Amino acid sequence: MRTGEQVFAAVGCASCHTPSLTTGVNASAALSRKTAALYSDLLLHDVGTGDGIAQGAAQTNEIRTPALWGLRFRRALMHDGGSASAAAAIERHGGEAAAVVERYRTTTEPLRRALLAFLDSL
């Protein structure tokens, strides 16, 4: 899995799907300064698949980066459930992620397989 994780970072997936975030100080020790392997920055991004609905701070073309933890248990991916596999979800990214998708496409087949195996381990 280490190779797939390295490809994940090298092609740029980790720029939005940040491997881990740490909580702030909290009165509850169970929540204070804890690290969670979310694989998300929890921010809004235009990845070319917006739903056309402005909601709160989100413009019509933006979606919040979903957490990838537990990805191996999901079958309908992306905000609309329109991708049946991690590879299909990657290919659907556009907008801010267009360069990342292009790097994914130009990566060798063995490295793409390693990336997809890594995603399937989350």
TARA-V703028 format. One record per pair of residues at least 4 apart in sequence whose C-alpha atoms are under 7 Angstrom apart, sorted by the first residue. I is the first residue (numbers start at 1). J is the second residue. D is the distance in Angstrom with one decimal. If there is no record, write none. Layout:
{{I J D} {I J D}}
//
This chain:
{{1 5 6.2} {1 114 6.9} {1 117 6.9} {1 118 5.2} {2 6 6.2} {3 7 6.2} {3 114 6.2} {4 8 6.1} {4 111 6.9} {4 114 4.3} {4 115 3.8} {4 117 6.7} {4 118 5.0} {5 9 6.5} {5 115 6.5} {5 118 6.0} {6 10 6.0} {7 11 5.9} {7 111 6.8} {7 115 5.9} {8 12 6.5} {8 13 5.4} {8 14 6.3} {8 115 6.1} {9 13 5.8} {9 14 5.1} {11 100 5.6} {11 103 5.4} {11 104 6.0} {12 100 5.4} {13 17 5.8} {13 100 6.6} {14 18 4.7} {14 19 6.4} {16 40 6.0} {16 41 5.5} {16 65 6.7} {17 39 4.4} {17 40 3.9} {17 41 5.9} {17 65 6.9} {18 39 4.6} {18 40 4.7} {18 41 5.3} {19 37 5.6} {19 38 6.1} {19 39 4.1} {19 40 6.7} {20 35 6.4} {20 36 5.4} {20 37 4.2} {20 38 5.5} {20 39 5.9} {21 35 5.6} {21 36 5.6} {21 37 6.7} {21 38 6.9} {22 33 5.8} {22 34 5.3} {22 35 4.2} {22 36 6.3} {23 31 7.0} {23 32 6.1} {23 33 4.7} {23 34 5.3} {23 35 6.4} {24 32 5.9} {24 33 5.2} {25 32 4.7} {25 33 5.6} {26 31 6.0} {26 32 4.4} {27 32 6.9} {28 32 6.1} {37 69 6.8} {38 67 5.0} {38 68 6.2} {38 69 5.4} {39 67 5.2} {39 68 5.2} {39 69 6.4} {40 65 5.7} {40 66 6.0} {40 67 4.7} {40 68 6.8} {41 65 6.4} {42 64 5.9} {42 65 5.3} {42 66 6.8} {43 64 5.3} {43 65 5.8} {44 58 6.6} {44 62 5.8} {44 63 5.3} {44 64 4.2} {44 65 6.3} {45 62 5.1} {45 63 5.6} {45 64 6.2} {45 65 6.9} {45 96 7.0} {46 50 6.9} {46 61 5.6} {46 62 4.5} {46 63 6.5} {46 95 5.5} {46 96 5.7} {47 93 5.2} {47 94 4.6} {47 95 4.4} {47 96 5.4} {47 97 5.7} {48 61 6.8} {48 93 6.2} {48 94 4.6} {48 95 4.8} {49 61 6.9} {50 60 6.0} {50 61 4.0} {50 62 5.1} {50 63 6.0} {51 60 6.3} {51 61 6.5} {52 60 4.2} {52 61 5.9} {53 60 4.6} {54 58 5.5} {54 59 4.6} {54 60 4.5} {55 59 6.8} {58 62 5.6} {58 63 6.8} {68 122 6.8} {69 122 5.1} {70 122 5.4} {71 119 7.0} {71 120 6.6} {71 122 5.5} {72 120 4.8} {72 121 6.2} {72 122 5.8} {75 84 5.7} {75 85 6.8} {76 81 4.3} {76 82 6.4} {76 83 5.8} {76 84 5.2} {77 81 4.6} {77 82 6.2} {77 83 4.9} {77 84 6.1} {77 85 6.9} {77 89 6.4} {78 82 6.3} {78 83 6.2} {78 89 6.3} {83 88 5.5} {83 89 5.2} {84 88 6.6} {85 89 6.2} {86 90 6.1} {86 116 6.8} {87 91 6.3} {87 116 7.0} {88 92 6.3} {89 93 6.7} {90 101 6.6} {91 101 6.4} {93 97 5.8} {93 98 6.5} {93 101 6.7} {94 98 4.4} {97 101 6.3} {98 102 6.3} {99 103 6.3} {100 104 6.2} {101 105 6.1} {102 106 6.3} {103 107 6.2} {104 112 7.0} {107 111 6.4} {107 112 6.4} {108 112 6.3} {109 113 6.1} {110 114 6.2} {111 115 6.2} {112 116 6.2} {113 117 6.1} {114 118 6.1} {115 119 6.3} {116 120 6.1} {117 121 6.4} {118 122 6.9}}
//
